[in-house]
Amino acid sequence: MSVDMDITTVNRIGAQLVAIGDDMEREWGKFRRTVETERAGIGVDPLGTAFLGEYRPSEISVLSHADPLPALWQADGYGAKISAATYAQADRDAASGFGK
């Protein structure tokens, strides 16, 4: 049984994952700033205070789950590209050992 990596496809998908992470980083950053700006506009009167008491835990949860996502997509993409390069080098090294 032979296992072969399609290096071109893995590199292409890796680049796409990095691009998704880059886009997500840029867009999430903009949206996160909007969330923070809008929160600052909530009043400190009894209604605003009560609202923030309910809103803030959910906001913190969403932000803490979403903040790491761009870097995870980027890391997966870079990992794919490194895997393809490592595989290609190992294939070349193995091939150069034949005939010796």
Residue pairs with C-beta under 8 A, 6 or more apart in sequence:
5 83
5 84
5 87
7 84
7 87
7 88
10 80
10 81
10 83
10 84
10 87
11 80
11 81
11 84
13 77
13 80
14 76
14 77
14 78
14 79
14 80
14 81
14 83
14 84
15 77
15 81
16 77
17 73
17 74
17 76
17 77
17 80
18 73
18 74
18 77
18 78
18 81
19 77
20 73
20 77
21 70
21 71
21 72
21 73
21 74
21 75
21 76
21 77
22 70
22 74
24 69
24 70
24 73
25 70
25 71
25 74
28 66
28 67
28 69
28 70
32 63
32 66
32 67
35 59
35 63
39 52
39 55
39 56
39 59
42 48
42 51
42 52
42 55
43 49
